[in-house]
Structure formats: structure tokens, C-alpha cells
Amino acid sequence: MLNHLLRRFAGTLILAALASGATAQPLDGPLRIVVGYAPGGATDRVARIVGDKLQGKLGVPVVVDNKPGAGGRLAAQQVKAAGAGQNVLMLANPAVMIVAPLVFKDNGYDAERDFVPVSHVNDYEFALSVSTAVPVRELSHLLAWMRANPDKANVGVPATGSLPHFFGLMMGEKASVQTQVVGYRGSSPLLTDLIGGQVPIAVDTLDVVIPQHQAGKVRILAMSGAKRSPFAPEVPTFKEAGLDLVATGWNAFFAPAAMPREKVARLAQAIREVMQDADTQRRFRDALMAPVVSTQEQTAAMLKAYRAQWAPVVRKSGYQP
């Protein structure tokens, strides 16, 4: 009887070991990370940093697949249609997962139904900058100048319908200032006009504006984070500058709803471990981006809170593409 029990116990241990080994094995093929923007942008850089580290962690090739078009919505439509057997993730930002579903009547996907949150990997904040031709050096002075010069108080943003667009509107509402938002075709032409004085004020992501600020070509007056950025510690937050406003953007990985939950959980754990790596964090900081280590549950909670903050702003704006 004792021998029989020992054999059963040993068999159980072997099965447990096999099961444990099975979950530790690599995926059954390459992993594809779909990015809805052209190579070189912030979201693309995040995908490549994480993808490079995931390759060693998972033991399979990891390929970044750029699918630009329709502001990232084309990529979302394609990933939504992925079958259960495909190893594919999408790296997306709030423009795709929060704003587009609110403003496009036929979006081609449901951000909450068609995707499963996997891992929140970085945050970014917004910077309010002025041309050196604008005679102000503090946010309070800028708001006073905008009230005194409503015909000149144009706020440039990298694209209409972008998060900087809605942040500009949020800022104006908080400050009781009428903001005239001017949309550009990207950050590069916006910065060119800001430096040249063709547009006096701009809202864009901090990583885009910092090099021009450090070179003395523009002035950042305030940043939207909860605390000062380590990348520009001399610049106050909006709250420090007297405006009770905190807002950030993010990049997060999403899986198609068809992907088996066990695989989603495994990928989420692998990404979390990659984001805990000191070299990964260094590479994010070198790219002027703030890394985030997050679980699936924390990512889902972040998305819920983010929708609650931004949906009223987007709807109230009445913006139509």
C-alpha cells in the first residue's frame, strides 16, 4: 500500500513538473507586435525596445509590424480580426483606444469588446510651450496674455483629434480662457512654426519639445505630470504654476479578444518582467520616456480611470473628424 501511494505521489510530481515545463516553453512561433504608426515615432520606439527584450525572454523571434493609416485605427481593425492561434499583440495609445471610439461613428472596432488589456508600459506627459517671440515666462503671465489678446491666442497641436488637442481644450476650460486650437500634420511642422513665431503657443508631448527647449528655441512653461519631470526638472507642473490640472498619455499592449486567456496572461507576465529590467528602464529614459511596470489588473484599472477623465472632455468639445 505504501509503495502504491509513493508511486502515485511521484507520478503527481512528474505531471506537475511537466506542466510547469510546458508553461515555461516558448510560444509556438514568432510574436508580431503591430504598431499603427510609421517607424521612428514614440510608439514605434517603445515597441522596439520591449520587443527586443521579449525576444530573449520568450525564446522566439519578435517582429514589429508597422501598419500606419487612419491614425492607428487601421492597425486596430487588423488586430481585432486575428484568429485565436495567432501570436499577435498591438501597442496602442489613447488616440486609438479612447478618443477614436468616441468621435468616429463607424470606427471598425470596439476598444473594450474586441481587445484584452495586456500591459501598460510607459507614460508620457504634455508640455505647454511658447515661441520666444511671446513675452512671457510663467503660465500665469501667459494666461493673462491670452485673455488680453484673444485674436492671437492660437494653440498649435500636432494633429486635430489628438490628445494634445483635447488637453489644450481641457487647459482652456480649467483656466477660463478661450483656446483656438490649430491642428498641424505632425510635430515637426508644429515645432517649425512655433520656433519661427507663426504660432505663439503649442501643446505636444514632452519628449518632442524638450530638445528645442534645451536649445533655447522655445520655452516650456508647464508640464502636465503630477510631479516635475526628471528630463526637465526646472519646469514646473501645471499645479505648481497655479492651474489644478494633471494629465498624461500612455502606451499599452493589447491582445485580440480571440487570444486564449492563458496566453494573454503569459505574455503579460513576460512584458512585466521585461519592464522590471534595469537596462529596459535605462533605454526608456534615454528616449525621454517614463517606463511603467504593470499587471493586467492594474492596466485595466488605468484604462477605466482614463476613460472617465477624458471621455467628458472629448464629448463636450463636439469634435467631429
HELIX and SHEET records of a PDB file:
HELIX    1   1 LEU A    2  ALA A   24  1                                  23    
HELIX    2   2 ALA A   42  LEU A   58  1                                  17    
HELIX    3   3 ALA A   70  GLY A   72  5                                   3    
HELIX    4   4 ARG A   73  LYS A   80  1                                   8    
HELIX    5   5 PRO A   94  PRO A   94  1                                   1    
HELIX    6   6 ALA A   95  VAL A   99  3                                   5    
HELIX    7   7 ALA A  100  VAL A  103  1                                   4    
HELIX    8   8 LEU A  139  ALA A  148  1                                  10    
HELIX    9   9 LEU A  163  ALA A  175  1                                  13    
HELIX   10  10 SER A  187  GLY A  196  1                                  10    
HELIX   11  11 LEU A  206  GLN A  214  1                                   9    
HELIX   12  12 ARG A  261  GLN A  276  1                                  16    
HELIX   13  13 ALA A  278  ASP A  286  1                                   9    
HELIX   14  14 GLN A  296  SER A  317  1                                  22    
SHEET    1   A 8 VAL A  62  ASN A  66  0                                        
SHEET    2   A 8 LEU A  31  VAL A  35  1                                        
SHEET    3   A 8 VAL A  88  ALA A  92  1                                        
SHEET    4   A 8 THR A 248  PRO A 256 -1                                        
SHEET    5   A 8 PHE A 115  SER A 131 -1                                        
SHEET    6   A 8 ILE A 201  THR A 205 -1                                        
SHEET    7   A 8 ASN A 154  VAL A 157  1                                        
SHEET    8   A 8 GLN A 180  GLY A 183  1                                        
SHEET    1   B 6 VAL A  62  ASN A  66  0                                        
SHEET    2   B 6 LEU A  31  VAL A  35  1                                        
SHEET    3   B 6 VAL A  88  ALA A  92  1                                        
SHEET    4   B 6 THR A 248  PRO A 256 -1                                        
SHEET    5   B 6 PHE A 115  SER A 131 -1                                        
SHEET    6   B 6 VAL A 218  MET A 223 -1                                        
SHEET    1   C 6 VAL A  62  ASN A  66  0                                        
SHEET    2   C 6 LEU A  31  VAL A  35  1                                        
SHEET    3   C 6 VAL A  88  ALA A  92  1                                        
SHEET    4   C 6 THR A 248  PRO A 256 -1                                        
SHEET    5   C 6 PHE A 115  SER A 131 -1                                        
SHEET    6   C 6 ALA A 290  PRO A 291 -1                                        
END                                                                             
